[in-house]
Amino acid sequence: MNDIIVKLLWTLLGLFIVLNWGLLMGATMRKIVARVAHRYGIPFYQPWLDLIKLYSNRSSISHGVMFYLGPVFRLGGGLGIFLFLPLIYGSEHFSNFSWAGDLILILYFQFFGMLGMALGASDGGHPNSVIGITRGLGQFTTVEVPLTLAVISIALQYNTLSISEIVAAQQGGFQNWTLVTNPLATAAAMLSLLGLFREAPFNLVKAPNEVPIGPPTEYHSAFLGVLRTNGALLHVVEAALFMNLFFGGATHWVEFIVKTFLVYFWSVFVGVVSPRFRIEQSVTWFLKIPLAIGILAVILYI
Amino acid sequence: MSDNTKNIEEKKDKFLAEENKKRIVTGPDGVQFEVDPLQDYFCDKRPVAKDPKNKVIENFLNWARAESLWVLGFGTGCGNIEIPPLLTPRFDAFRYGIQMRPTPRQSSVLIISGYLAVKTLKRAIRSYEQMQNPKYVLALGSCTINGGMYYDSYNTINRLDYYLPVDVYVAGCMPRPEALLAGFNKLKERIKAGRAEGANDYANKFDWYKANQKKIIKDWNMPDYNW
């Protein structure tokens, strides 16, 4: 009984670190994008202020039970990934609740949040939300295809579905990383990561100047605060997932921070030099080269 | 039904848009039901003033609110041309915590940029009422103060604060983006001092504002308070 409480407290500490790192990382990336455009950009503490402001709004309106539950499901998806993801390899405290089949569970949680959000946003009744959801789910489904193929490939390669074991197999130096041992799976996954992080060219779903920002059109005040909290969390845990699967995991927090930053930076790097795809362009894009690479990666290990 | 009420109803109907009229709809399962869009799709509850409680906490929150101004991307007049330059490298309003939002739900600042035609006033009111408390109005240009060069126009309002609670006026015709930034800084000072309670004023003096609005908007075909 005592053990589980201690573990829970460590997990909460990990959540605190990950959340704040997510907010700081998001601000840093926005500053980088601003510098590319010759601007100074937001102050680095802006995301915290935005969150305080959103949570402290004096009024908010609900459009029904599902509208209420949408952000909760979304946050549930983000927390689900966090709970089952080992953050620091070999650390007793920051392995969270990682277990034998966590890889499959995490893939499931990625979609779980999207579906909850879809139900919630459509309850808002705004036609733009519904268009946003259709686009979001359409794109996300095709993003998942190469990613799942890459995951199957490395599951076959390491013969396990446990993230901890996959990280363990990559220890001992750069040459043991999946990046080197299975470059095809890494390539397929890194291409699908562009869609997962929704920077340009795949940012049609939530881009403010398209159909007004898609699914969260009707969300405001604390609802939007929850969504933004989850956004910060999700950026770090998904970067950490890729770090664990392909880049040898992290053995301490500094390594964790550097690697998650670089994984996220990859999508921002592509984003600042790319125009925006229309939805049918991005859907077909994922079903061409990334899909082909993913299939090849699986065939090699069958 | 007396003739008087009948006349009023007919008058109401004349302005009611086709999609807002009562009608019978057949659902996908074949069941017929009546839809009254004004009742079903809008909420016509009166706004409620929510006064700040704890002074120390409120000061802190006001500081956060002042440093995180989300502006609704809604241009009402020619002054709107001064807003896009704020986001360019030259003025870079992001430095001051000013960000643009595309939907009124998420915004906290409504900029009335320049002259306000009666037709646009209706949309401005609807947008303002969809925003969440606390919310601020920044009026840009002389036209919002006394009508400016449109003071005798047949379809332009002269004084904005009869219709919406204005926090800050930026005078000029047109004010340059620098003036707009100065206006934002003034608004921040006001918020930090706890004097930017426009949303509560609007709720407290709701009847007065509605009477003014209805005086000038002849084809009032929406609920009184449509958030």
Interface residues (C-beta under 8 A of the other chain):
Chain A: A34 A37 H38 R39 Y40 G41 I42 P43 Q46 L49 D50 I52 K53 S56 N57 R58 S59 S60 I61 G125 P208 N209 P212 I213 P216 T217 E218 Y219 H220 S221 L224
Chain B: Y41 C43 V48 K50 L61 A64 R65 E67 S68 G73 T88 P89 D92 F94 R95 G97 Q99 M100 R101 P102 T103 R105 Q106 S108 Q132 N133 P134 A199 W227
